[in-house]
């Protein structure tokens, strides 16, 4: 098993042992749903809610090496814990709380990347939502790949009902038009 999958499996076991709700997003999910590309880190969405962040952050930082000197304050301010897994793979753990993030995690499912490596990843639709929200050029390339691979299987209603309020909050409604163009949706 390659180092990235080993790192993700380790994080998955760590979260599952604590009954934490989570799923993998980012490059690992792209490998499942989109065009394969190189990814060098692990991205995890961890449902912590509001007011419980401290316990999660402290538990993670007590069990993993950090990537920055003031990891605790960074995590509390930015809702992202930056760690390094046991085998040296960087991991970004998003402290999720909003209803959309909770739904994303509940829609997640297991996928076998290898016979001994099944990981819980977000749905293809949620990956499109996350990538469209982020809106970086590499995210748009991922969206194109996901749409090409998943095509008619995508729940367009879920995508186009979920995205507008998220994009309005970011003042990025132009991203919705770009997604409509990629998905050939009026």
Secondary structure, 3 states (H helix, E strand, C coil): CCHHHHHHHHHHHHHHHCCCCEEEECHHHHHHHCCCCCCCEEEEEEECCCCCHHHHHHHHHHHCEECCCCHHHHHHHHCEEEEECCCCCEEEEEEECCHHHHHHHHHCEEEEEECCEEEEECCHHHHHHHHHHHCCHHHHHHHHHHHHHHHHHCCHHHHHHHHHHHHHHHCCCHHHHHHHHHHCCC
